[in-house]
């Protein structure tokens, strides 16, 4: 079993230091096998914000935690047009990671991160043809029994956001990206961006998408809350490629507490979820109802 913490949308520069410290303490105490952070380390891609993020990440590494990270659209300068179009991720590469397509593999999982942040879009994301080829090639060399996980900042699919359940725009080259993920045999797709916890079977979101379970993380530490959701991140237990537990770890004003806990299993090609009873868990944030059968 792989134990993975999935955080997103840290937003140094619009963060709560108390919550950042609490997230660090939670991770150090639990020591997951891997910490995934799916973008938006900064609020405005400023040097001091990247420095703060780098110090935090270095403390996590010093505590023995292994990280896999990808950039988000907020890690590209917005108002500095020369830097935005000339060197959009130079500061990210310097302070966070020089690898925009990180890959992790052990005996149980294979995980690929792809950069979806682009200079030409303010909020939206995009995947290019080279990244799609990399996606196929990387996983073509992965043993069949391993769980295949894709990490992006922007989700590949249009996501329900807001109280009215309106749909967001899908990532650029959406149909090609979905086909690439399907041909690569992706089992789990992790993303962030919308500051909303969500989980759903890909095939319930778009036709011909394969058998992936799509899991979104809320914002871990930002003060820019949406949809009245508190800060949170995801705690995953990946038992097999067809059996995953998702627990939402939620900020309650004083610390991070285990919240809503759902066990997903794939039966006859369909992802079904079952609520797990955890006496120590609070109500937390509930994940998508439709994915739970």
Beta strands, then each sheet from edge to edge (+ up, - down):
strand 1: 2-7
strand 2: 34-38
strand 3: 67-70
strand 4: 103-105
strand 5: 109-113
strand 6: 147-151
strand 7: 160-161
strand 8: 166-167
strand 9: 188-191
strand 10: 198-201
strand 11: 213-216
strand 12: 232-240
strand 13: 243-251
strand 14: 256-267
strand 15: 270-275
sheet 1: 3+ 2+ 1+ 12- 13+ 14- 15+
sheet 2: 4+ 5- 6- 9- 11- 10+
sheet 3: 7+ 8-
end
